[in-house]
């Protein structure tokens, strides 16, 4: 309830009366209903009487089904005219106590922060995806609309996936391109979705062919003919 003070002037008498304005009226006798102004505020109606409730900080109330009591992240809830929110309860790494938020480093586009009751956990998007703050989700990276670049992972031997995509047979872009090892004929690298580096190893008796992106007989690869003989 939101109290207001009304002065009544009578004959030789002034009376101070406390009334209420803007009290929520239950649309139905029973159910869960959002506040018309504040998106994280809602009411539980029982026998036509409202009980005021508040979502956890960072979450807002979904008012699309009066039979369900559900608070969700703002990206999933169209608040519309319900623009007001409770005062934030920030903590280290968390602008609000709950929800998904972009990483504090603007270059870490493939990372985001998951806050639960004020505790921040840094999460990674799947390979090839970047975090979109407005959607609260990881999406496919589009160079023309993405104002940042992800820091590429580097393996312990210094390898990281090249920026340019590799074209395979027929000029088709390979979804998981492979690259030769600079020193070992039987080893190679795999770039999952073009960005996630991983070490690869040919089967015994074969070596990597960077022309076909496959493992083949050592005799077919100049410089690797005696690889297993020298190894043994």
C-alpha contacts under 8 A as a table, 3 or more apart, distances in Angstrom:
res1	aa1	res2	aa2	distance
1	X	20	X	6.27
1	X	21	X	7.19
1	X	22	X	7.21
1	X	23	X	5.38
1	X	24	X	7.86
2	X	20	X	5.60
2	X	21	X	5.82
2	X	22	X	6.62
2	X	23	X	6.92
3	X	18	X	6.58
3	X	19	X	5.77
3	X	20	X	4.56
3	X	21	X	6.49
4	X	18	X	6.02
4	X	19	X	5.58
4	X	20	X	5.82
4	X	21	X	6.90
5	X	16	X	7.05
5	X	17	X	6.16
5	X	18	X	5.04
5	X	19	X	6.44
6	X	16	X	6.30
6	X	17	X	5.56
6	X	18	X	6.49
6	X	19	X	7.21
7	X	14	X	6.92
7	X	15	X	6.02
7	X	16	X	5.27
7	X	17	X	6.56
8	X	14	X	5.89
8	X	15	X	5.36
8	X	16	X	6.81
8	X	17	X	7.68
9	X	12	X	7.89
9	X	13	X	6.12
9	X	14	X	5.03
9	X	15	X	6.86
10	X	13	X	4.89
10	X	14	X	6.26
20	X	23	X	6.72
24	X	35	X	7.65
24	X	50	X	7.04
25	X	48	X	7.96
25	X	49	X	7.89
25	X	50	X	7.22
26	X	29	X	6.39
26	X	30	X	7.93
26	X	33	X	7.69
26	X	45	X	6.18
26	X	48	X	5.68
26	X	49	X	6.71
26	X	50	X	6.28
28	X	31	X	6.84
28	X	45	X	7.51
28	X	48	X	6.50
29	X	45	X	6.15
29	X	46	X	5.94
29	X	47	X	4.77
29	X	48	X	3.87
29	X	49	X	7.28
30	X	44	X	7.55
30	X	45	X	4.86
30	X	46	X	4.87
30	X	47	X	5.98
30	X	48	X	6.35
31	X	44	X	6.00
31	X	45	X	5.26
31	X	46	X	7.08
31	X	66	X	5.05
31	X	67	X	5.42
31	X	68	X	7.64
32	X	42	X	7.01
32	X	43	X	5.69
32	X	44	X	4.80
32	X	45	X	6.22
32	X	63	X	7.56
32	X	65	X	7.83
32	X	66	X	4.69
32	X	67	X	6.22
32	X	68	X	6.53
32	X	69	X	6.00
33	X	42	X	5.56
33	X	43	X	5.29
33	X	44	X	6.71
33	X	45	X	7.66
33	X	63	X	5.96
33	X	66	X	5.87
34	X	38	X	7.88
34	X	39	X	6.97
34	X	40	X	7.89
34	X	41	X	6.25
34	X	42	X	4.16
34	X	43	X	6.28
34	X	61	X	6.51
34	X	62	X	7.43
34	X	63	X	5.47
35	X	38	X	5.53
35	X	39	X	6.59
35	X	40	X	7.95
35	X	41	X	5.55
35	X	42	X	5.09
35	X	43	X	7.13
35	X	82	X	7.43
36	X	39	X	7.65
36	X	81	X	7.46
36	X	82	X	5.78
37	X	81	X	6.59
37	X	82	X	4.23
37	X	83	X	6.26
37	X	84	X	6.00
38	X	41	X	5.47
38	X	82	X	4.92
38	X	83	X	5.91
38	X	84	X	4.27
38	X	85	X	5.54
38	X	86	X	7.91
39	X	42	X	7.75
39	X	60	X	5.52
39	X	61	X	6.06
39	X	79	X	5.93
39	X	82	X	4.90
39	X	83	X	6.18
39	X	84	X	6.07
39	X	85	X	6.05
40	X	54	X	5.96
40	X	55	X	5.30
40	X	56	X	7.92
40	X	59	X	6.47
40	X	60	X	4.04
40	X	61	X	5.15
40	X	71	X	7.75
40	X	84	X	7.91
40	X	85	X	5.93
40	X	86	X	7.04
41	X	52	X	7.40
41	X	53	X	6.03
41	X	54	X	4.72
41	X	55	X	6.41
41	X	60	X	7.43
41	X	61	X	6.74
41	X	85	X	7.85
42	X	52	X	6.12
42	X	53	X	5.35
42	X	54	X	6.25
42	X	55	X	7.88
42	X	61	X	6.68
43	X	50	X	5.61
43	X	51	X	5.22
43	X	52	X	4.66
43	X	53	X	5.60
44	X	50	X	5.48
44	X	51	X	5.01
44	X	52	X	6.64
44	X	53	X	7.22
45	X	48	X	5.61
45	X	49	X	5.24
45	X	50	X	4.38
45	X	51	X	6.28
46	X	49	X	5.29
46	X	50	X	6.59
55	X	58	X	7.93
55	X	59	X	5.89
55	X	60	X	6.02
55	X	61	X	6.62
55	X	71	X	6.01
56	X	59	X	5.68
56	X	60	X	7.87
56	X	71	X	7.87
56	X	97	X	7.64
56	X	98	X	7.11
57	X	86	X	7.09
57	X	87	X	7.94
57	X	88	X	6.47
57	X	89	X	6.64
57	X	96	X	6.14
57	X	97	X	5.45
57	X	98	X	6.01
58	X	73	X	6.93
58	X	74	X	7.75
58	X	88	X	7.48
58	X	96	X	5.21
58	X	97	X	5.87
58	X	98	X	4.70
58	X	99	X	5.66
59	X	71	X	5.76
59	X	72	X	5.20
59	X	73	X	4.90
59	X	74	X	6.31
59	X	98	X	6.52
59	X	99	X	6.72
60	X	71	X	5.18
60	X	72	X	5.51
60	X	73	X	6.23
60	X	74	X	5.95
60	X	77	X	7.19
61	X	69	X	7.93
61	X	70	X	6.08
61	X	71	X	4.41
61	X	72	X	6.36
61	X	77	X	7.48
62	X	65	X	7.40
62	X	69	X	7.75
62	X	70	X	5.83
62	X	71	X	5.89
62	X	72	X	6.75
62	X	77	X	6.01
63	X	66	X	6.46
65	X	68	X	5.70
66	X	69	X	7.52
72	X	76	X	6.59
72	X	77	X	6.93
73	X	76	X	5.75
73	X	77	X	6.92
73	X	99	X	5.88
73	X	100	X	7.67
73	X	136	X	7.91
74	X	77	X	5.14
74	X	78	X	7.44
74	X	79	X	7.80
75	X	78	X	7.62
75	X	134	X	6.39
75	X	135	X	5.28
75	X	136	X	5.67
76	X	135	X	7.86
79	X	82	X	5.20
79	X	83	X	6.68
80	X	83	X	6.91
88	X	95	X	7.25
88	X	96	X	5.44
88	X	97	X	7.55
89	X	95	X	7.39
89	X	96	X	5.33
89	X	97	X	5.71
89	X	118	X	7.84
90	X	94	X	5.55
90	X	95	X	4.73
90	X	96	X	4.66
90	X	97	X	5.89
90	X	118	X	7.01
91	X	94	X	5.12
91	X	95	X	6.67
91	X	96	X	7.18
91	X	97	X	6.97
91	X	118	X	5.73
91	X	119	X	7.59
92	X	118	X	7.77
92	X	119	X	7.79
92	X	120	X	7.25
93	X	104	X	7.62
93	X	113	X	7.46
93	X	120	X	5.77
94	X	97	X	6.12
94	X	98	X	7.61
94	X	101	X	7.44
94	X	113	X	7.63
94	X	115	X	6.06
94	X	118	X	6.31
94	X	119	X	7.37
94	X	120	X	6.11
95	X	101	X	7.77
96	X	99	X	7.21
96	X	115	X	7.67
96	X	118	X	7.06
97	X	115	X	6.08
97	X	116	X	6.24
97	X	117	X	4.95
97	X	118	X	4.05
97	X	119	X	7.37
98	X	114	X	7.53
98	X	115	X	4.70
98	X	116	X	4.77
98	X	117	X	5.61
98	X	118	X	6.33
99	X	114	X	6.00
99	X	115	X	5.27
99	X	116	X	6.84
100	X	112	X	6.89
100	X	113	X	5.64
100	X	114	X	4.75
100	X	115	X	6.27
100	X	133	X	7.86
100	X	136	X	6.06
101	X	112	X	5.83
101	X	113	X	5.09
101	X	114	X	6.61
101	X	115	X	7.78
101	X	133	X	6.43
101	X	136	X	7.31
102	X	109	X	7.88
102	X	111	X	7.22
102	X	112	X	4.75
102	X	113	X	6.05
102	X	131	X	7.08
102	X	132	X	7.76
102	X	133	X	5.92
103	X	106	X	6.62
103	X	108	X	6.38
103	X	109	X	7.35
103	X	111	X	6.00
103	X	112	X	4.83
103	X	113	X	5.93
103	X	122	X	7.74
104	X	108	X	7.99
105	X	108	X	5.52
106	X	109	X	6.53
106	X	148	X	6.99
107	X	148	X	5.85
107	X	149	X	5.72
107	X	150	X	5.69
107	X	151	X	6.47
108	X	111	X	5.56
108	X	149	X	7.30
108	X	150	X	5.23
108	X	151	X	5.95
109	X	112	X	7.67
109	X	130	X	5.37
109	X	131	X	5.86
109	X	148	X	6.53
109	X	149	X	6.22
109	X	150	X	4.86
109	X	151	X	7.64
110	X	124	X	5.96
110	X	125	X	5.26
110	X	126	X	7.98
110	X	129	X	6.39
110	X	130	X	4.36
110	X	131	X	5.53
110	X	138	X	7.75
110	X	150	X	5.78
110	X	151	X	7.97
111	X	122	X	6.69
111	X	123	X	5.62
111	X	124	X	4.61
111	X	125	X	6.01
111	X	130	X	7.37
111	X	131	X	6.49
112	X	122	X	5.74
112	X	123	X	5.37
112	X	124	X	6.54
112	X	125	X	7.72
112	X	131	X	6.47
113	X	120	X	6.10
113	X	121	X	5.51
113	X	122	X	4.54
113	X	123	X	5.94
114	X	120	X	5.69
114	X	121	X	5.15
114	X	122	X	6.29
114	X	123	X	6.78
115	X	118	X	5.73
115	X	119	X	5.33
115	X	120	X	4.49
115	X	121	X	6.35
116	X	119	X	5.28
116	X	120	X	6.74
125	X	128	X	7.94
125	X	129	X	5.82
125	X	130	X	6.28
125	X	131	X	6.76
125	X	138	X	5.85
126	X	129	X	5.73
126	X	138	X	7.71
127	X	192	X	6.80
127	X	193	X	5.93
127	X	194	X	7.93
127	X	195	X	6.27
127	X	196	X	5.84
128	X	140	X	6.38
128	X	141	X	6.67
128	X	193	X	5.59
128	X	194	X	6.96
128	X	195	X	6.15
128	X	196	X	7.84
129	X	138	X	5.69
129	X	139	X	5.11
129	X	140	X	4.55
129	X	141	X	5.52
130	X	138	X	5.21
130	X	139	X	5.48
130	X	140	X	6.26
130	X	141	X	5.68
130	X	150	X	7.62
131	X	136	X	7.34
131	X	137	X	5.76
131	X	138	X	4.25
131	X	139	X	6.22
132	X	135	X	5.55
132	X	136	X	5.89
132	X	137	X	5.63
132	X	138	X	5.87
132	X	139	X	6.53
133	X	136	X	4.90
133	X	137	X	6.95
141	X	146	X	6.76
142	X	145	X	5.71
142	X	146	X	5.82
143	X	146	X	5.21
143	X	147	X	7.82
146	X	149	X	7.56
152	X	160	X	6.63
152	X	161	X	7.24
152	X	195	X	6.83
152	X	196	X	7.70
153	X	160	X	6.11
153	X	161	X	7.91
153	X	195	X	7.84
153	X	196	X	6.78
153	X	197	X	6.95
154	X	157	X	7.94
154	X	158	X	5.75
154	X	159	X	5.59
154	X	160	X	4.71
154	X	197	X	7.32
155	X	158	X	5.30
155	X	159	X	5.31
155	X	160	X	6.46
155	X	197	X	6.99
155	X	198	X	7.68
156	X	159	X	7.45
159	X	197	X	7.59
160	X	195	X	7.99
160	X	197	X	6.10
161	X	191	X	6.02
161	X	194	X	6.74
161	X	195	X	5.52
161	X	196	X	6.94
161	X	197	X	5.94
162	X	165	X	7.40
162	X	195	X	7.81
165	X	173	X	6.60
165	X	174	X	7.40
165	X	177	X	7.80
165	X	194	X	6.81
166	X	173	X	5.81
166	X	174	X	5.99
166	X	177	X	6.19
167	X	170	X	7.92
167	X	171	X	5.04
167	X	172	X	5.27
167	X	173	X	4.36
167	X	174	X	5.88
168	X	171	X	5.40
168	X	172	X	5.17
168	X	173	X	5.84
168	X	174	X	5.74
169	X	172	X	6.15
169	X	212	X	7.98
174	X	177	X	5.26
175	X	192	X	7.26
175	X	193	X	5.29
175	X	194	X	6.28
176	X	190	X	6.48
176	X	191	X	5.32
176	X	192	X	4.75
176	X	193	X	5.12
176	X	194	X	5.61
177	X	190	X	5.97
177	X	191	X	5.50
177	X	192	X	7.27
177	X	193	X	7.90
177	X	194	X	6.35
177	X	213	X	7.97
178	X	188	X	6.80
178	X	189	X	5.36
178	X	190	X	4.46
178	X	191	X	6.19
178	X	210	X	7.94
178	X	213	X	6.28
179	X	188	X	5.60
179	X	189	X	5.05
179	X	190	X	6.59
179	X	210	X	6.68
179	X	213	X	7.60
180	X	185	X	7.59
180	X	187	X	6.83
180	X	188	X	4.49
180	X	189	X	6.34
180	X	208	X	6.73
180	X	209	X	7.65
180	X	210	X	6.09
181	X	184	X	5.60
181	X	185	X	6.74
181	X	186	X	7.93
181	X	187	X	5.50
181	X	188	X	4.66
181	X	189	X	6.73
182	X	185	X	7.99
184	X	187	X	5.49
184	X	188	X	7.97
185	X	188	X	7.86
185	X	207	X	5.34
185	X	208	X	5.96
185	X	224	X	6.17
185	X	227	X	7.06
186	X	201	X	5.95
186	X	202	X	5.21
186	X	203	X	7.85
186	X	206	X	6.60
186	X	207	X	4.20
186	X	208	X	5.47
186	X	215	X	7.84
187	X	199	X	7.56
187	X	200	X	5.75
187	X	201	X	4.57
187	X	202	X	6.16
187	X	207	X	7.33
187	X	208	X	6.66
188	X	199	X	6.26
188	X	200	X	4.95
188	X	201	X	6.19
188	X	202	X	7.85
188	X	208	X	6.76
189	X	197	X	6.77
189	X	198	X	5.70
189	X	199	X	4.71
189	X	200	X	5.24
190	X	196	X	7.86
190	X	197	X	5.76
190	X	198	X	5.07
190	X	199	X	6.18
190	X	200	X	6.39
191	X	194	X	4.78
191	X	195	X	5.49
191	X	196	X	5.04
191	X	197	X	4.52
191	X	198	X	6.23
192	X	195	X	5.90
192	X	196	X	4.76
192	X	197	X	6.37
192	X	198	X	7.44
193	X	196	X	6.60
202	X	206	X	5.99
202	X	207	X	5.90
202	X	208	X	6.56
202	X	215	X	5.87
203	X	206	X	5.76
203	X	207	X	7.78
203	X	215	X	7.68
205	X	217	X	7.03
205	X	218	X	7.53
205	X	228	X	6.99
206	X	215	X	5.77
206	X	216	X	5.07
206	X	217	X	4.96
206	X	218	X	5.84
207	X	215	X	5.12
207	X	216	X	5.48
207	X	217	X	6.32
207	X	218	X	5.60
207	X	221	X	7.85
207	X	224	X	7.41
208	X	213	X	7.11
208	X	214	X	5.84
208	X	215	X	4.30
208	X	216	X	6.27
209	X	212	X	5.73
209	X	213	X	5.55
209	X	214	X	5.44
209	X	215	X	5.69
209	X	216	X	6.43
209	X	221	X	6.71
210	X	213	X	4.87
210	X	214	X	7.12
216	X	220	X	7.10
217	X	220	X	5.72
217	X	221	X	7.49
218	X	221	X	5.48
218	X	224	X	5.48
218	X	225	X	4.68
218	X	226	X	7.19
218	X	227	X	7.04
219	X	222	X	7.23
219	X	224	X	7.06
219	X	225	X	4.58
219	X	226	X	7.89
220	X	225	X	7.29
221	X	224	X	5.53
221	X	225	X	6.40
222	X	225	X	6.38
223	X	226	X	7.64
224	X	227	X	5.03
226	X	229	X	5.11
226	X	230	X	5.95
227	X	230	X	5.44
227	X	231	X	6.08
228	X	231	X	4.77
228	X	232	X	5.98
229	X	232	X	5.31
